[in-house]
Amino acid sequence: MDPQTTMNDVVLSEAGLLIENDKATEQMKNSISQFARLLVCPLCSKIFDRPTTLSSCAHSFCMNCIDEYASNAYECPVKGCNMPMSIVGSNGGSYRKINPQLSQSIESLRTICKSLNKSKQHWWLSQNTLQSIEKMKSSRMKERQQKDILDEDQQEYSSDDGYGDNNMYTDQNHSRQEGEGEENNSDDEEDDEMVDLQQGSEKHRLCLSADDDDDDDDDDDNDIDEINSEDES
């Protein structure tokens, strides 16, 4: 929020000139705020308290503010004025005088603000318009509630979906590991079968070789017997 706006709200509130929400249009509030700025003392930056006007230059201040200032200064405190405060009016008298017109303006503005604050909300609108505003507020409230519910559901879904993805990832890894284990077991079994086959083939080859050696030995024995028989004859 703008610091100047905050200061003005404080000043108006202290003076009883702040309008409550929905008790006046923005144009009304701006008009009252602009009028109130003309009733602010340059020394204390608050609404005039017993407004007093200098006779020399017609600048106005709170009576206590200008009296305290004048005790140590001789010129108007408004920047750029530089008018001596010692000059009095044409008829003589004090360098400053009470300004009843400003006091009346402040009281009138305060009365207006009190009346507005006591009025109903949106008093300047028709009944049909007020009903339309209430329906619009109710509709917006329902939309916000539905949006909040959807946001909560989305958060829960996102949380559950993340958990499901983790489980799915774990299951996939487990299945892949099982598949790799089965594949490795199958490979091991095939290797064992190959070894068995190789060993069986080797045994069979050795058996055949032994049989051939036996046959060769028998043939040699037969040849020796035949030679011996021939020698005897």
C-alpha angles and dihedrals in degrees: 000000000000111000091222091054091050091050091050091051090052092048093048092046093052090050094046092247101115116115118217121235117278091011095100139014120261089251090055091049092049092050092051091046093051092048091048091054088064089058097055121114112237091218103050099018091229134113111285117276106202092343114229127192126209114239093217102054106004094238111148132220141161107285094237092045095054094042092053091046094047091055089073104023139053104198133069110274093222108110112255096011100096091173113152112247092211092076110100132199125283090262092050125240136113124351088240137031138195112264109216093179091063091046090053092048091053093050092048092051091047090052091052092051092049091051092050093049090053093051127093121270113272090003090164092063128085122249093252091052091050091051090050090051091051091049090049091050091049092049092050091049091053091048091052091048092049090048091051090050092049091049091051091048090049091052092049091047091049090050094047092043091054090050090048091050090053091051091047090050091049092048091049091051091048092049091047091050091049090049091050090048092051090046091051091048090050091050090050091051091050090050090051091050091050091051091049091049092048091048091048092050091049091050091048091049091050091050092051090048091051092050090051090051090050091049090050091050091050091050090050091050091049090050091051092049091050091051092049091050091052091050092052093051 
